[in-house]
Amino acid sequence: MGCGGDAGTSIQNEVTDHEGIAAPEPLIRFGLNWDEYSADSGTVASGQSLSHLLGGAGVSSNTLFELVAAAEPVYDVRRIRADRPYWILSTEADSIQQPEWFIYQSSGREYIRFHLMDSLFAEADRFPVDTVTHRLTGTITQSLSADLERLGAPFTLALSMANVYAWTVDFSRLQEGDTFDVLYERELVNGDPVGMPRVIACHFTHNGRVIPAYRYDQGNGHDYFDDTGASLRKAFLKAPVEFSRISSRYNLKRFHPVLNRVKAHLGTDYAAPHGTPILAVGDGVVTKSGYTSGNGNYVKLRHNSTYETQYLHMSKRAVRVGESVRQGQVIGYVGATGLATGPHVCFRFWKNGKQVDHLREEFPPSEPIEAAHAADFEATVKTLKAELEGS
Ligand SMILES: [Zn+2]
């Protein structure tokens, strides 16, 4: 068991009588007046249990047995794990060190205090959390995470930013020269960051277009909005063709009319007259535009890191691979090319690389700022803008 370290250091307070000089504040750690104890600290070794840790400090096995039972409603000591720090605080009586507290840090944010004398009990508590705000400005030269690290920011900020912009910017296709100006916060416990960095506001410039994001809570959690109060999350169009009817739903055991056998139908068919425009259901990038004997003329779009869609049997395609498309843009026209009995568009939907029935998917809401919050939101945006634009 190592002694002290900065974690267990006790500070000798010098009390002075001089007027105007106050006695130093007592050192409070883990909710205890640290100055009243001598502290020993260590790290739980592999295979060490509470009895190993406390037996060595002179706590009797009877006391241990009672402590485990008394602590159980608060903390099951079998959950004590290797590599976690702990402290033993002792008081001195008749020149004998008597352990009074055992403190186990169960996570970056929480610890358990076990009382070892007189009444035996355990209390769970949380460290005070400091929130610090940072502002960072940068230009994409390689990838967002590499550029963040180069600037001394946590690379995990890239994940937070990618989440904020999941529906508007494809972070795997950033351009050299794209820029960002981000205001983010981190939680610190004992001076160390815990959890993911959180974006407060960001101005991301992609392909020369500034895409602002401001965090705001309308009462059901934080969400991100542009400066007009529109959600950065976008809903998909319900169908890729207007005035159509569903002629076949997503079905894992459909009898295929052309192949004359059972074949899963991993899409939804919308019957519509030949030549009807087919619309992109959301903003995205064209990843495929081609012809196969089964699909006929088809187009595939990637909308964000989660969703992709595909449109089959077109009479004609209207977009090329690599092109960016906006929601509602015409990407082709209804036809019956490939394995099709009549004019329709077979619409396919991928979520995280797996085909799903989009009619059964629950999409995140994309509600704009409500009228009741409009004035407060505007004031928030004004403040955040000033913080981002200040130097
Ligand atoms: Zn189909």
Residues whose N, C-alpha, C, O or C-beta is under 5 A from the ligand:
A	BS01	ZN	G267 T268 D269 C346
